Amino acid sequence: EVHLVESGGGLVQAGGSLRLSCAASGFSFDDAAIGWFRQAPGKEREGVSCISSSDGSLYYVDSVKGRFTISSDNAKNTVYLQMNSLKPEDTAVYYCAADNVYCSGYAHHFGSWGQGTQVTVSS
């Protein structure tokens, strides 16, 4: 069974940085895509970033390009999201998602989800 656990969220002032981690088990990273999504109160779940070992593709939503970087450590079955220059509008619960092959910003393309980690950016 696919199991995903996010960590690394917390409180940070605008302009600060956080690194989120997604520890995965139950599948191989060799032919899979892992996505990061976020959901703020009153808003739909939004695709933030994705990395795929199937074709090497990367995805970033326009609002985080140049500020966020996704990476993976396949030996540890872990995906990271480095978030720099954080803004109050980045405040949300962040989720990692699996059970997909190619990168996508659409939540319905992913079949397995972690429990989420809260990111709060103060102004």
C-alpha positions as CSV (number, residue, x, y, z in Angstrom):
1,E,0.0,0.0,0.0
2,V,1.3,3.5,-0.9
3,H,2.0,5.6,2.2
4,L,3.1,9.2,2.1
5,V,4.1,11.4,5.1
6,E,4.8,15.1,4.8
7,S,6.9,17.1,7.3
8,G,8.7,20.4,7.5
9,G,5.8,22.9,7.7
10,G,5.6,25.6,10.2
11,L,5.4,29.4,10.8
12,V,7.7,31.7,8.9
13,Q,7.8,35.4,8.2
14,A,7.4,36.7,4.7
15,G,10.6,36.4,2.8
16,G,11.7,33.4,4.7
17,S,12.3,29.8,3.7
18,L,11.0,26.3,4.5
19,R,11.9,22.8,3.1
20,L,9.1,20.3,3.0
21,S,9.8,16.5,2.9
22,C,7.6,13.7,1.6
23,A,8.7,10.3,2.8
24,A,7.2,7.5,0.6
25,S,6.8,3.8,0.8
26,G,5.0,1.1,-1.0
27,F,6.1,1.9,-4.6
28,S,9.2,2.4,-6.7
29,F,10.4,5.9,-7.7
30,D,11.8,4.5,-11.0
31,D,8.6,5.0,-12.9
32,A,6.5,7.4,-11.0
33,A,5.6,11.1,-10.5
34,I,5.3,12.8,-7.1
35,G,3.4,16.0,-6.9
36,W,3.0,18.8,-4.3
37,F,-0.4,20.4,-3.8
38,R,-1.7,23.0,-1.4
39,Q,-5.1,24.0,-0.2
40,A,-5.9,27.3,1.5
41,P,-9.1,27.9,3.4
42,G,-12.0,28.5,1.0
43,K,-10.0,27.5,-2.1
44,E,-9.7,24.4,-4.3
45,R,-6.6,22.2,-4.0
46,E,-3.9,23.6,-6.3
47,G,-1.0,21.9,-8.0
48,V,2.3,23.5,-6.9
49,S,5.0,21.3,-8.3
50,C,5.8,17.8,-9.6
51,I,8.8,15.6,-10.4
52,S,8.7,12.5,-12.6
53,S,11.3,9.8,-12.9
54,S,9.4,8.3,-15.9
55,D,10.4,11.1,-18.3
56,G,12.4,13.5,-16.2
57,S,9.7,16.2,-16.4
58,L,9.2,19.0,-13.9
59,Y,6.2,21.1,-13.2
60,Y,5.7,24.4,-11.3
61,V,2.7,26.5,-11.1
62,D,3.5,30.0,-12.3
63,S,3.1,31.7,-8.9
64,V,6.0,29.8,-7.4
65,K,8.4,29.7,-10.4
66,G,11.8,31.1,-9.3
67,R,11.0,30.6,-5.6
68,F,10.3,26.9,-5.1
69,T,12.5,24.0,-6.2
70,I,11.4,20.3,-6.2
71,S,14.0,17.5,-5.8
72,S,14.2,13.8,-4.9
73,D,16.4,11.4,-3.2
74,N,15.4,8.1,-4.8
75,A,17.6,6.0,-2.4
76,K,15.6,7.4,0.5
77,N,12.3,7.4,-1.3
78,T,11.9,11.0,-0.4
79,V,10.8,14.1,-2.3
80,Y,11.6,17.7,-1.2
81,L,10.1,21.1,-1.8
82,Q,12.4,23.9,-1.1
83,M,10.4,27.1,-0.6
84,N,12.2,30.4,-0.7
85,S,11.0,34.0,-0.6
86,L,7.7,32.9,0.9
87,K,4.7,35.2,0.7
88,P,1.5,35.3,2.8
89,E,-0.4,33.9,-0.1
90,D,1.6,30.7,0.1
91,T,-0.2,29.9,3.4
92,A,-1.9,26.6,3.0
93,V,-1.9,22.9,4.0
94,Y,0.7,21.3,1.7
95,Y,0.2,17.7,0.5
96,C,2.3,15.3,-1.5
97,A,0.6,12.9,-3.9
98,A,1.5,9.8,-5.7
99,D,0.0,7.0,-7.9
100,N,0.7,8.8,-11.2
101,V,3.4,8.3,-13.9
102,Y,3.8,11.7,-15.6
103,C,3.8,15.2,-14.0
104,S,0.5,17.0,-13.7
105,G,-1.0,19.9,-11.8
106,Y,-4.4,18.2,-11.6
107,A,-5.2,16.6,-8.3
108,H,-7.5,14.0,-9.9
109,H,-4.5,12.5,-11.7
110,F,-3.1,11.3,-8.4
111,G,-4.5,8.4,-6.4
112,S,-2.6,8.5,-3.1
113,W,-2.2,11.4,-0.7
114,G,-0.4,12.2,2.5
115,Q,-1.9,13.8,5.6
116,G,-0.7,17.3,4.9
117,T,1.6,19.8,6.7
118,Q,0.6,23.3,7.6
119,V,2.6,26.2,6.2
120,T,1.8,29.7,7.6
121,V,3.5,32.8,6.3
122,S,3.1,36.0,8.3
123,S,3.4,39.5,7.0
